[in-house]
Amino acid sequence: MDLFLNHHGLLALFLLGFLAATLIPLGSEWLLVSLLLRDSDPLVTVVVATAGNSLGALTTWVIGWYGGPWLITRVLRIDDCSRDRASRFYQRYGCWSLLLSWLPVIGDPLCLVGGLLRVKFWQFAVLVTTGKLARYVMVAILTLATHRLM
């Protein structure tokens, strides 16, 4: 495992971050923490995780923009209840709710609703990336602070 993480850790983090924001209900924070504890560069690690997760969210936005109900339910496996909850949340708080796209359960449906409601690409990209970056920065800060205390 050490050899794999030393050679492919950032690529694995990018792919896991991407998948976590699209098709598979995964978390990428554990790998970010693992890489940071192995003395990976915090800036590079956070940027790679953010890029992968943001591109995954963009994929969900594209599916919402161009995809029909079949893609939404079959490919993303987002049920009606989650989609309705995200839609109500989005309608209540507007496009600013995309800052919370990193949240479990509601995050992916928010990105999907952003596509369904035709949120502009740049607006979507900036808001989602900002939210995801903030999450990874916080995980990195907490990891590094805790690691230094030990």
C-alpha positions as CSV (number, residue, x, y, z in Angstrom):
1,M,0.0,0.0,0.0
2,D,2.9,2.4,0.8
3,L,4.4,1.9,-2.7
4,F,1.0,2.5,-4.3
5,L,0.3,5.7,-2.4
6,N,3.9,7.0,-3.0
7,H,3.5,6.5,-6.7
8,H,-0.2,6.9,-7.4
9,G,-1.6,8.6,-4.4
10,L,-2.5,11.9,-6.1
11,L,-4.0,10.2,-9.1
12,A,-6.0,8.0,-6.8
13,L,-7.2,11.0,-4.8
14,F,-8.2,12.8,-8.0
15,L,-10.2,9.7,-9.3
16,L,-11.8,9.0,-5.9
17,G,-12.8,12.7,-5.6
18,F,-14.3,12.6,-9.0
19,L,-16.2,9.4,-8.4
20,A,-17.4,10.6,-5.0
21,A,-19.2,13.5,-6.8
22,T,-20.8,11.4,-9.5
23,L,-21.8,7.8,-9.7
24,I,-20.5,6.0,-6.6
25,P,-21.3,7.1,-3.0
26,L,-17.8,7.3,-1.8
27,G,-15.8,9.7,0.4
28,S,-12.4,11.0,-0.6
29,E,-11.5,12.7,2.7
30,W,-9.9,9.5,4.1
31,L,-7.4,9.4,1.3
32,L,-6.6,13.1,1.6
33,V,-5.9,12.6,5.3
34,S,-3.8,9.5,4.6
35,L,-1.7,11.4,2.0
36,L,-1.2,14.4,4.4
37,L,-0.1,12.0,7.1
38,R,2.5,10.7,4.7
39,D,3.9,14.2,4.3
40,S,2.4,15.0,0.9
41,D,2.4,18.7,0.0
42,P,-0.8,20.1,1.6
43,L,-1.4,22.6,-1.2
44,V,-1.0,20.1,-4.0
45,T,-3.1,17.5,-2.2
46,V,-5.9,19.9,-1.5
47,V,-5.8,21.2,-5.1
48,V,-5.9,17.7,-6.6
49,A,-8.8,16.6,-4.4
50,T,-10.7,19.8,-5.2
51,A,-10.2,19.5,-8.9
52,G,-11.3,15.9,-9.0
53,N,-14.4,16.5,-6.8
54,S,-15.3,19.7,-8.7
55,L,-15.0,17.9,-12.1
56,G,-17.2,15.1,-10.8
57,A,-19.8,17.7,-9.7
58,L,-19.6,19.3,-13.2
59,T,-20.3,15.9,-14.7
60,T,-23.5,15.7,-12.5
61,W,-24.4,19.3,-13.7
62,V,-24.0,18.2,-17.3
63,I,-26.3,15.2,-16.7
64,G,-28.8,17.5,-15.2
65,W,-28.5,20.0,-18.1
66,Y,-28.7,17.4,-20.9
67,G,-29.9,14.2,-19.3
68,G,-33.5,13.1,-18.9
69,P,-35.1,11.4,-16.0
70,W,-33.8,8.0,-17.0
71,L,-30.2,9.1,-16.7
72,I,-30.9,10.9,-13.4
73,T,-32.5,7.8,-11.8
74,R,-30.6,5.0,-13.5
75,V,-27.1,6.4,-13.9
76,L,-26.8,8.7,-10.8
77,R,-29.4,6.7,-8.8
78,I,-30.8,9.9,-7.3
79,D,-34.3,9.1,-6.0
80,D,-37.2,11.4,-6.3
81,C,-37.1,12.3,-2.6
82,S,-33.5,13.5,-2.7
83,R,-34.0,15.4,-6.0
84,D,-37.2,17.1,-4.6
85,R,-35.4,18.0,-1.3
86,A,-32.4,19.5,-3.3
87,S,-34.9,21.3,-5.6
88,R,-36.7,22.9,-2.6
89,F,-33.4,23.8,-0.9
90,Y,-32.2,25.3,-4.2
91,Q,-35.4,27.3,-4.7
92,R,-35.3,28.6,-1.1
93,Y,-31.6,29.7,-1.1
94,G,-31.0,30.1,-4.9
95,C,-27.7,29.5,-6.6
96,W,-25.8,30.2,-3.3
97,S,-26.9,26.8,-2.1
98,L,-24.3,25.4,-4.5
99,L,-21.7,26.4,-2.0
100,L,-23.1,23.4,0.0
101,S,-22.6,20.9,-2.8
102,W,-20.0,19.1,-0.7
103,L,-22.6,18.0,1.8
104,P,-23.4,14.3,1.9
105,V,-26.8,13.2,0.6
106,I,-27.9,16.6,-0.7
107,G,-24.7,17.7,-2.5
108,D,-25.0,15.6,-5.7
109,P,-28.7,16.3,-6.1
110,L,-27.9,20.1,-5.7
111,C,-25.5,19.8,-8.6
112,L,-28.0,17.9,-10.6
113,V,-30.7,20.6,-9.9
114,G,-28.2,23.2,-10.9
115,G,-28.1,21.6,-14.3
116,L,-31.8,21.0,-14.5
117,L,-32.4,24.7,-13.7
118,R,-29.8,25.8,-16.2
119,V,-27.4,27.5,-13.8
120,K,-24.7,29.1,-16.0
121,F,-21.4,27.2,-16.3
122,W,-19.1,29.8,-14.7
123,Q,-21.5,30.5,-11.9
124,F,-21.9,26.8,-11.1
125,A,-18.1,26.2,-11.4
126,V,-17.1,29.0,-9.1
127,L,-19.7,28.3,-6.4
128,V,-19.2,24.5,-6.3
129,T,-15.4,24.7,-6.5
130,T,-15.4,27.3,-3.7
131,G,-17.5,25.0,-1.4
132,K,-15.5,21.9,-2.2
133,L,-12.2,23.8,-1.7
134,A,-13.3,25.1,1.7
135,R,-14.2,21.5,2.8
136,Y,-10.8,20.1,1.7
137,V,-8.9,23.0,3.3
138,M,-10.7,22.4,6.6
139,V,-10.0,18.7,6.5
140,A,-6.3,19.5,5.7
141,I,-6.0,22.1,8.5
142,L,-7.6,19.7,11.1
143,T,-5.5,16.8,10.0
144,L,-2.2,18.8,10.1
145,A,-3.1,20.4,13.4
146,T,-4.0,17.1,15.0
147,H,-0.9,15.4,13.6
148,R,1.3,18.1,15.1
149,L,-0.2,17.7,18.5
150,M,0.7,14.1,18.6
